[in-house]
Amino acid sequence: MTTLTAQIPDSLARQVEELATREHVQIDHLVAIALASQVAGWETRNSIEQRAKRGNIDALRQALDRVPARPPLEGDDL
């Protein structure tokens, strides 16, 4: 395991301490979960941005033009 030292606002530190107490977990565990969640979100955003750059709007339009125009099936309009 790696130990990180970070400076955070006092108000955030209090919130983390209170939440850890309410959830009956150690602060280290709570911070690790929160950090992992945030990193995963950034990685997902970066992945989507990269995939979007490879996309081709004209190819998408051509594919959508091949879809027959008809009313939605029962239950699809919800």
MORAZI-V336132 format. One record per pair of residues at least 4 apart in sequence whose C-alpha atoms are under 8 Angstrom apart, sorted by the first residue. I is the first residue (numbers start at 1). GAP is how many residues later the second one is. D is the distance in whole Angstrom. If there is no record, write none. Layout:
I|GAP|D  I|GAP|D
//
This chain:
8|4|7  8|5|7  9|4|6  10|4|6  11|4|6  12|4|6  13|4|6  14|4|6  15|4|6  16|4|6  16|11|7  16|14|8  16|15|8  17|4|6  17|10|6  18|4|6  19|4|6  20|4|6  20|5|5  20|6|6  20|7|6  20|10|6  21|4|7  21|5|8  25|4|7  25|5|7  26|4|6  27|4|6  28|4|6  29|4|6  30|4|6  31|4|6  32|4|6  33|4|6  34|4|6  35|4|6  36|4|6  37|4|6  38|4|6  39|4|6  40|4|6  41|4|6  42|4|6  43|4|6  44|4|6  45|4|6  46|4|6  47|4|6  48|4|6  49|4|6  50|4|7  51|4|6  56|4|6  57|4|6  58|4|6  59|4|6  60|4|6  61|4|6  62|4|7  63|4|7  72|4|6  72|5|6  73|4|7
//
